[in-house]
């Protein structure tokens, strides 16, 4: 798969920042935190996309093909994403339809 443009904060639409204060936080722990925060905002938020900077992983795993934003973010936005939870300054990003 071709490499995606690196995520920058200004690419995120109105992110809600969560500082977990734990440098050893892993994906599962970050997701639990983000899911809980998302449920405070929307009754049944649907996770559309996520990004794990430390592991270099993201979902959905789609080709980037010269886009201005990472493909996973474009995909979520095209499906109506309206809630972004940013854990530990873009260490983990979770994008929901709230």
C-alpha positions as YAML, in Angstrom:
chain: A
units: angstrom
residues:
- id: 1
  name: UNK
  ca: [0.00, 0.00, 0.00]
- id: 2
  name: UNK
  ca: [1.30, 3.47, -0.81]
- id: 3
  name: UNK
  ca: [2.23, 5.73, 2.08]
- id: 4
  name: UNK
  ca: [-0.26, 8.29, 3.32]
- id: 5
  name: UNK
  ca: [0.30, 11.94, 4.01]
- id: 6
  name: UNK
  ca: [1.19, 12.27, 7.72]
- id: 7
  name: UNK
  ca: [-1.61, 13.29, 10.04]
- id: 8
  name: UNK
  ca: [-1.51, 16.90, 11.23]
- id: 9
  name: UNK
  ca: [-3.75, 18.37, 13.90]
- id: 10
  name: UNK
  ca: [-5.28, 20.91, 11.53]
- id: 11
  name: UNK
  ca: [-6.68, 18.03, 9.44]
- id: 12
  name: UNK
  ca: [-9.02, 17.07, 12.30]
- id: 13
  name: UNK
  ca: [-12.43, 18.76, 12.43]
- id: 14
  name: UNK
  ca: [-13.18, 20.09, 15.93]
- id: 15
  name: UNK
  ca: [-11.28, 17.37, 17.80]
- id: 16
  name: UNK
  ca: [-12.04, 16.70, 21.44]
- id: 17
  name: UNK
  ca: [-8.75, 16.36, 23.26]
- id: 18
  name: UNK
  ca: [-8.23, 13.70, 25.89]
- id: 19
  name: UNK
  ca: [-4.98, 13.67, 27.80]
- id: 20
  name: UNK
  ca: [-4.66, 10.20, 29.30]
- id: 21
  name: UNK
  ca: [-1.37, 11.16, 30.96]
- id: 22
  name: UNK
  ca: [0.09, 7.73, 30.32]
- id: 23
  name: UNK
  ca: [2.98, 7.45, 27.86]
- id: 24
  name: UNK
  ca: [2.67, 3.64, 27.91]
- id: 25
  name: UNK
  ca: [-1.00, 3.72, 26.83]
- id: 26
  name: UNK
  ca: [-1.73, 1.11, 24.16]
- id: 27
  name: UNK
  ca: [-4.40, 1.03, 21.46]
- id: 28
  name: UNK
  ca: [-6.93, -0.96, 23.50]
- id: 29
  name: UNK
  ca: [-6.62, 1.40, 26.46]
- id: 30
  name: UNK
  ca: [-6.91, 4.47, 24.24]
- id: 31
  name: UNK
  ca: [-9.97, 3.02, 22.49]
- id: 32
  name: UNK
  ca: [-11.72, 2.40, 25.82]
- id: 33
  name: UNK
  ca: [-11.08, 5.99, 26.82]
- id: 34
  name: UNK
  ca: [-12.27, 7.35, 23.46]
- id: 35
  name: UNK
  ca: [-15.38, 5.14, 23.40]
- id: 36
  name: UNK
  ca: [-16.36, 6.31, 26.88]
- id: 37
  name: UNK
  ca: [-15.90, 9.97, 25.93]
- id: 38
  name: UNK
  ca: [-17.85, 9.46, 22.69]
- id: 39
  name: UNK
  ca: [-20.75, 7.91, 24.64]
- id: 40
  name: UNK
  ca: [-20.89, 11.03, 26.79]
- id: 41
  name: UNK
  ca: [-21.61, 13.01, 23.62]
- id: 42
  name: UNK
  ca: [-23.73, 10.63, 21.55]
- id: 43
  name: UNK
  ca: [-26.01, 7.84, 22.72]
- id: 44
  name: UNK
  ca: [-24.69, 5.17, 20.32]
- id: 45
  name: UNK
  ca: [-21.59, 6.48, 18.56]
- id: 46
  name: UNK
  ca: [-20.34, 4.39, 15.65]
- id: 47
  name: UNK
  ca: [-16.58, 4.18, 15.21]
- id: 48
  name: UNK
  ca: [-15.80, 4.84, 11.55]
- id: 49
  name: UNK
  ca: [-12.01, 5.18, 11.60]
- id: 50
  name: UNK
  ca: [-9.00, 5.16, 13.88]
- id: 51
  name: UNK
  ca: [-5.29, 5.90, 13.86]
- id: 52
  name: UNK
  ca: [-2.48, 4.52, 16.04]
- id: 53
  name: UNK
  ca: [0.64, 6.62, 15.50]
- id: 54
  name: UNK
  ca: [3.01, 4.43, 17.57]
- id: 55
  name: UNK
  ca: [2.22, 1.27, 15.61]
- id: 56
  name: UNK
  ca: [1.72, 3.08, 12.29]
- id: 57
  name: UNK
  ca: [-1.72, 1.48, 11.88]
- id: 58
  name: UNK
  ca: [-5.06, 2.88, 10.79]
- id: 59
  name: UNK
  ca: [-8.52, 1.74, 9.80]
- id: 60
  name: UNK
  ca: [-10.03, 1.55, 7.30]
- id: 61
  name: UNK
  ca: [-7.00, 0.38, 5.42]
- id: 62
  name: UNK
  ca: [-7.52, 2.06, 2.05]
- id: 63
  name: UNK
  ca: [-5.02, 3.40, -0.50]
- id: 64
  name: UNK
  ca: [-4.03, 7.05, -0.15]
- id: 65
  name: UNK
  ca: [-3.46, 7.92, -3.82]
- id: 66
  name: UNK
  ca: [-2.24, 11.50, -3.40]
- id: 67
  name: UNK
  ca: [-4.97, 12.82, -1.12]
- id: 68
  name: UNK
  ca: [-4.52, 15.93, 1.03]
- id: 69
  name: UNK
  ca: [-5.52, 13.97, 4.15]
- id: 70
  name: UNK
  ca: [-4.89, 10.41, 5.28]
- id: 71
  name: UNK
  ca: [-7.22, 7.97, 3.52]
- id: 72
  name: UNK
  ca: [-8.76, 6.67, 6.75]
- id: 73
  name: UNK
  ca: [-9.82, 10.21, 7.68]
- id: 74
  name: UNK
  ca: [-11.22, 10.99, 4.24]
- id: 75
  name: UNK
  ca: [-13.19, 7.75, 4.35]
- id: 76
  name: UNK
  ca: [-14.72, 8.58, 7.75]
- id: 77
  name: UNK
  ca: [-15.59, 12.13, 6.74]
- id: 78
  name: UNK
  ca: [-17.26, 10.89, 3.54]
- id: 79
  name: UNK
  ca: [-19.49, 8.69, 5.72]
- id: 80
  name: UNK
  ca: [-20.67, 11.58, 7.86]
- id: 81
  name: UNK
  ca: [-18.18, 11.52, 10.74]
- id: 82
  name: UNK
  ca: [-19.01, 14.28, 13.20]
- id: 83
  name: UNK
  ca: [-16.98, 13.43, 16.29]
- id: 84
  name: UNK
  ca: [-13.20, 13.20, 16.62]
- id: 85
  name: UNK
  ca: [-11.56, 12.07, 19.85]
- id: 86
  name: UNK
  ca: [-7.84, 12.87, 19.95]
- id: 87
  name: UNK
  ca: [-6.01, 10.94, 22.66]
- id: 88
  name: UNK
  ca: [-2.59, 12.20, 23.78]
- id: 89
  name: UNK
  ca: [-2.00, 14.73, 21.00]
- id: 90
  name: UNK
  ca: [-2.65, 12.57, 17.95]
- id: 91
  name: UNK
  ca: [-1.02, 9.48, 19.44]
- id: 92
  name: UNK
  ca: [-4.42, 7.88, 18.89]
- id: 93
  name: UNK
  ca: [-7.32, 9.36, 16.92]
- id: 94
  name: UNK
  ca: [-10.82, 7.90, 16.84]
- id: 95
  name: UNK
  ca: [-13.46, 9.19, 14.42]
- id: 96
  name: UNK
  ca: [-17.16, 8.52, 15.05]
- id: 97
  name: UNK
  ca: [-20.61, 9.13, 13.72]
- id: 98
  name: UNK
  ca: [-22.33, 10.30, 16.90]
...
